[in-house]
Amino acid sequence: MQIIAINKANREQVVQFFKEHWGSAQMIISTGIYDCGQLDGFIYKIDNTILGLLTYVVHEDSIEVISLDSIKEGHGIGTKLMNEVELFAKQIGINKITLITTNDNLNALKFYQKRGYRIIKVIQDAVSKAREVKPSIPIVGNDGIPLHDELELVKLLSK
């Protein structure tokens, strides 16, 4: 197992990961439209196979996690990737991590809250607006929950 930064040598593998698991690398959230295949991030690999992937954007006072994927849930992959981005944030002098998830993603909400993230905002109809740009976003999400809103979560890191 290894966690490595996304770089020029592995970028094409990252793009292929997004195409295979999401149909494209384009992510539309209320903070912007992102090409996740071009973002910085970390890869969790075993034997040259990506089992987990996290992408982020550095802002002036925070790091925003744009995507977090784990192929094998319940094996600590997501936790290790989040720990890596938090360590990176501290190394560059940032003590705030933000992220957005959707109202149907109950597993993500449990995951993040167990790791100290707090819900600070509900962005009503954000997914409905994103669907205008990317019509392939489903109307019904996980567990049959209508997919409408985004939730912003934040964690302040200890100095």
N, C-alpha and C positions, 0 to 999 in steps of 0.2 A: 504494500500500500504506500502510496505517496501522494502528497498534496503539492502541486506546483502552480506557479503563476501562469496565466494565459500569456503566450508570447507568439512571436512570428512563426516559430517552428510547429506549434500545435494549433494555430488559429483555424486552419482548414478542418481539423478534426472537431473543433468546437462548433463551427458552422454546420457540419454534418450532423452533430449531436442535436442541434436545435431543429434542423429539418426533419430528422427522424422522429423526434419526440414531440414537436410542436407544429410541424408543417412548414414553419419558417422561423427565422431568427428575429422577426419584427415583434416588438413588445410595445403595446400602446397602453399607457397608464396616465393618470391625471397630471403627472409631472413632465410628460413628454412622450415622444415617439423614439424608440431606441432600436438600433440594430445590435442585438445581443452578441452577434458573432464578431462585432468590432469593439466590444467593451473590454475593460480590464476585469480580471477576476481570478478565480482559483479553480483548479481541476482536482478531483479526487480520482486517482487511477489505480487500477490493479492490472498488471500485465498489459500495459498499453491500451486498456479499455477504460473509457470514462464511465464511472459509476455515479459520479456526482459533479455538479458544476454550479458555481456561484458567480454572478457578474455584478458589478457595482459602478457607481459614478462618484467621484470625489467632488464635493461642493466646498465652499469656503469654510463652513463650520461643521460639516457632517459628511458622512459617507452614506449614500443611498444604495441599498441592495436592490437591484433591479430584478434579478431572477435567482432562484435557488431550486435546484433539481437534485433528487436522489432516486436512482433506479431501484435501490433496495432499501425501502423504508424500514425503520426500526433497527438499523445496524450502526447508527451513530455517524453516518456520513454527513447529514445535514448539520449536525452539531459540530463536527470537526471543521466543516467549511465556515460556519458562522464564527467559531472560535478564531479561525484564521483571519477573517476580515476584521474582527474586533482587535486582534493583536496588531494587524497592519495599521488600523486607525490610531492606536496608541503610539505606534512607532513614528507616525507622521504628525503627531500632536493633535489629533481629533478625538473628542470624547463623546460623540453622538452618532449613533447609527439609526437611520430611518429606513422604512420599507413600506410597501403598499401590498395589500392582498385583497381578494374579493370577498364579498359577503357570503358566498357559498363555501369558502375554503376553511371549513371548521377544523380540519387537521392542522392546517398552517396556523390558525389562531391558537390552538392548544400548544403547538410546538413553540411558537415565539413567546407566548406568555409564560410558559414554564422556564424560559431562558431569560426572563427579566424584561421583556418588551411590553410596553403599555400602549393600549389603544388611545390615540389622542384626537382622532377626527374620523367622522364618517363623511365621505364625499358622495353625496346622493347623485344617482344617475350617471356616475362616471363611466361605468361599463356600457351603459346605453349610448353615451356619446362616443365612446371608443368604437362601438359597433358601426357607427356611421362611417368611420374611416376604414375599419377592418370588419366587413360583414361576416366573416367566418367565425367570429366570436359567438359561441352558442347563447341561446336565450335562456336555457335551463342549464344550471351547473351541477355540481356535486350533490348527490343525495336528492335530486329532483328540486333543488332550491332555485327559484328564479334569480337570474344573474343580473343585478342592477347596479350595485354600489361598490365602492372601494373603502377600505379601512386603512388608515395610516397608523403605523406603530412606531414607537421610538424607544431606544434604550440609551441611557446615559452611562458611559463607562467610568469606572473609578479611575482616578488619576494615579 
